[in-house]
Amino acid sequence: MQKIMIIEDAPAVREELALLLENEGYLPLAVTDFTEIPKQAQREHPDLILLDIGLPGQDGFSLCAALRKALSVPVIFVTSRDAGLDEVRALSLGGDDYITKPYSVPVLLARIKAVLRRTGGGPEPKDVLEAEGLCL
């Protein structure tokens, strides 16, 4: 089952996304503690991250840059900010796609599938050994 991490501070939106993803067969990982998100992502090994820009403590732009330094998971920005410069900045910092709220559910799901298909995101290989935080 593919894991999708949701980094969204609005509880209603976060819960809606989690339910939507679960109904589509994904395993949603909803972040509620907005400290040390890159470490959380490293620990959870998501196949994709849905990232809002307006977050407490650290904005989504700087968080995307930090995530890019820590791991190579694809990132889709899902935000209410619709300025072209915000979209350009998000993509130039390593975002793989940019979707504005309110989003169309079928379009969001199609873009998630496309990014996962393009980036090879998917279940971990079957021949994986894990021990004490080490993965071979």
C-alpha positions as CSV (number, residue, x, y, z in Angstrom):
1,M,0.0,0.0,0.0
2,Q,1.4,3.4,-1.0
3,K,2.0,5.9,1.8
4,I,1.1,9.5,1.3
5,M,2.1,12.0,3.9
6,I,-0.2,15.0,4.4
7,I,1.4,18.1,5.7
8,E,-1.6,20.4,6.2
9,D,-2.4,22.5,9.3
10,A,-6.1,23.0,8.7
11,P,-7.7,20.0,10.5
12,A,-10.8,19.9,8.2
13,V,-8.7,19.8,5.0
14,R,-6.2,17.3,6.5
15,E,-9.0,14.9,7.5
16,E,-10.7,15.3,4.2
17,L,-7.5,14.5,2.3
18,A,-6.8,11.5,4.6
19,L,-10.3,10.1,4.1
20,L,-10.1,10.6,0.3
21,L,-6.7,8.9,0.1
22,E,-7.8,6.0,2.3
23,N,-10.9,5.5,0.1
24,E,-8.6,5.3,-2.9
25,G,-6.5,2.6,-1.4
26,Y,-3.6,4.7,-0.1
27,L,-2.2,4.8,3.4
28,P,-2.5,8.4,4.6
29,L,0.0,9.7,7.1
30,A,-1.4,12.9,8.5
31,V,1.1,15.2,10.2
32,T,-0.2,17.0,13.3
33,D,3.2,17.9,14.9
34,F,4.8,20.4,12.7
35,T,8.3,20.2,14.3
36,E,11.0,18.1,12.7
37,I,8.9,17.1,9.7
38,P,12.0,16.0,7.6
39,K,12.8,13.5,10.4
40,Q,9.2,12.3,10.5
41,A,9.4,11.8,6.7
42,Q,12.6,9.9,7.0
43,R,11.1,7.6,9.7
44,E,7.9,7.0,7.8
45,H,9.3,6.6,4.3
46,P,6.3,8.0,2.4
47,D,5.9,7.4,-1.3
48,L,4.6,11.0,-1.8
49,I,4.1,14.1,0.2
50,L,1.1,16.5,-0.1
51,L,2.4,19.9,1.2
52,D,0.6,23.1,2.1
53,I,2.6,26.4,2.0
54,G,1.0,28.2,5.0
55,L,2.2,26.1,8.0
56,P,3.0,27.0,11.6
57,G,6.6,27.6,12.3
58,Q,8.0,27.0,8.9
59,D,6.4,27.7,5.5
60,G,6.0,25.0,2.9
61,F,8.7,26.5,0.6
62,S,11.5,26.1,3.2
63,L,10.1,22.8,4.3
64,C,10.3,21.5,0.7
65,A,13.9,22.5,0.5
66,A,14.6,20.8,3.8
67,L,12.8,17.6,2.7
68,R,14.8,17.6,-0.6
69,K,18.0,17.6,1.4
70,A,16.8,14.7,3.6
71,L,15.2,12.4,1.0
72,S,14.0,12.1,-2.6
73,V,10.3,11.7,-2.1
74,P,8.0,13.4,-4.6
75,V,6.2,16.5,-3.3
76,I,2.9,17.9,-4.5
77,F,2.0,21.4,-3.2
78,V,-1.7,21.7,-2.3
79,T,-2.4,25.2,-1.3
80,S,-4.8,28.1,-1.6
81,R,-2.0,30.4,-2.8
82,D,-2.7,30.9,-6.5
83,A,-0.1,33.5,-7.5
84,G,2.1,32.4,-10.5
85,L,5.3,33.3,-8.6
86,D,4.3,31.0,-5.7
87,E,3.9,28.1,-8.2
88,V,7.2,28.9,-9.9
89,R,9.0,29.1,-6.5
90,A,7.4,25.8,-5.3
91,L,8.5,24.0,-8.5
92,S,12.0,25.5,-8.4
93,L,12.5,24.3,-4.8
94,G,11.8,20.7,-5.8
95,G,8.1,20.4,-5.9
96,D,6.8,17.9,-8.5
97,D,3.4,19.5,-8.9
98,Y,1.3,22.4,-7.7
99,I,-2.5,22.2,-7.1
100,T,-4.6,25.1,-5.8
101,K,-7.5,24.9,-3.4
102,P,-10.3,24.4,-3.8
103,Y,-9.2,21.4,-5.9
104,S,-11.2,19.0,-8.0
105,V,-11.0,15.6,-6.4
106,P,-10.7,13.7,-9.7
107,V,-7.9,16.0,-10.8
108,L,-6.1,15.7,-7.5
109,L,-6.2,11.9,-7.6
110,A,-5.1,11.9,-11.2
111,R,-2.1,14.1,-10.4
112,I,-1.2,11.9,-7.5
113,K,-1.3,8.8,-9.7
114,A,0.7,10.6,-12.4
115,V,3.5,11.8,-10.0
116,L,3.7,8.3,-8.4
117,R,3.9,6.7,-11.8
118,R,6.5,9.2,-13.1
119,T,8.7,9.0,-10.0
120,G,8.4,5.3,-9.4
121,G,6.8,5.8,-6.1
122,G,5.2,2.6,-4.9
123,P,5.4,-0.2,-2.5
124,E,8.9,-1.0,-1.2
125,P,10.6,-3.9,-3.0
126,K,9.7,-7.3,-1.6
127,D,13.3,-8.3,-1.0
128,V,14.0,-5.8,1.8
129,L,15.7,-6.5,5.1
130,E,15.2,-4.1,8.0
131,A,16.9,-4.2,11.3
132,E,17.5,-1.5,13.9
133,G,16.6,1.3,11.5
134,L,18.8,-0.1,8.7
135,C,17.2,-1.1,5.4
136,L,18.9,-3.3,2.8
